[in-house]
């Protein structure tokens, strides 16, 4: 048994599942997946979010997710509405995001 196999045997199924999930999310390139805290600050994002929105990891981590919206959507209060929906439902999904690209 090699070192890696022994380490994997010591990891709990939950920890291993979390690790595999993170790896899978990081590799998704055609969809933006962004992790937010309760205040709407971005704490993680995948490669797809970088490709779609154009922000490097160093530029986006710690910023409020409202920067991913168009100025008009911000004026309409959409970031706040989506954050509130995510709080009440335990998550959020925005299928209209392609129109909110930063050009």
C-alpha positions in Angstrom: 0.0 0.0 0.0 1.5 3.4 -1.0 1.4 6.6 1.0 -1.5 8.1 -1.0 -3.7 5.0 -0.5 -3.0 5.0 3.3 -3.8 8.7 3.5 -7.1 8.1 1.7 -8.0 5.2 4.0 -7.5 7.5 7.0 -9.8 10.2 5.5 -13.4 10.0 6.5 -15.8 9.4 3.6 -17.3 12.9 4.2 -13.8 14.5 4.0 -13.0 12.6 0.9 -16.4 13.4 -0.7 -15.8 17.1 0.1 -12.4 17.0 -1.5 -13.7 15.3 -4.6 -16.6 17.8 -4.8 -14.2 20.7 -4.6 -12.0 19.2 -7.3 -15.0 18.7 -9.6 -16.3 22.2 -9.1 -12.9 23.7 -9.8 -12.6 21.9 -13.1 -16.0 23.1 -14.5 -15.1 25.6 -17.2 -18.4 26.4 -18.9 -20.4 27.4 -15.8 -19.6 30.0 -13.2 -19.8 28.7 -9.6 -19.2 31.3 -7.0 -19.3 30.9 -3.2 -20.6 33.8 -1.2 -20.8 34.5 2.5 -23.9 35.8 4.2 -23.0 39.4 3.3 -22.5 38.6 -0.4 -18.7 38.7 -0.4 -17.1 36.2 -2.7 -15.0 33.6 -0.9 -14.5 31.1 -3.8 -15.0 30.7 -7.5 -14.3 28.1 -10.1 -12.3 28.4 -13.4 -15.6 28.9 -15.2 -16.4 32.0 -13.2 -13.0 33.4 -14.2 -13.6 32.6 -17.8 -17.2 33.9 -17.9 -16.8 37.1 -15.8 -13.2 37.9 -16.5 -11.9 38.5 -13.0 -8.8 36.7 -11.7 -9.0 35.0 -8.3 -6.9 37.8 -6.8 -9.3 40.4 -8.1 -12.6 38.9 -7.1 -12.1 37.2 -3.7 -13.4 39.4 -0.9 -15.4 41.6 -3.3 -19.2 41.9 -3.1 -20.9 39.7 -5.7 -22.9 42.7 -7.0 -19.9 43.6 -9.2 -21.0 40.6 -11.4 -24.2 42.4 -12.3 -24.8 45.1 -14.9 -25.2 48.7 -13.6 -28.9 48.5 -14.5 -29.4 45.3 -12.6 -27.7 46.9 -9.6 -30.0 50.0 -9.9 -33.0 47.6 -9.9 -31.7 46.0 -6.7 -31.2 42.5 -8.2 -28.1 41.6 -6.2 -30.0 42.2 -2.9 -33.0 40.3 -4.1 -30.9 37.3 -5.1 -29.0 37.4 -1.9 -32.2 37.4 0.1 -33.6 34.5 -2.0 -30.4 32.5 -1.4 -30.7 33.2 2.4 -34.3 32.0 2.5 -33.8 29.0 0.2 -30.3 28.0 1.3 -28.7 28.7 -2.1 -29.3 30.5 -5.3 -29.1 30.0 -9.0 -29.2 32.6 -11.7 -29.7 31.3 -15.2 -29.7 34.9 -16.7 -26.1 35.5 -15.7 -24.7 35.4 -19.3 -26.4 38.8 -19.9 -24.5 40.2 -16.9 -21.0 39.7 -18.3 -18.4 42.4 -17.6 -17.4 43.7 -21.0 
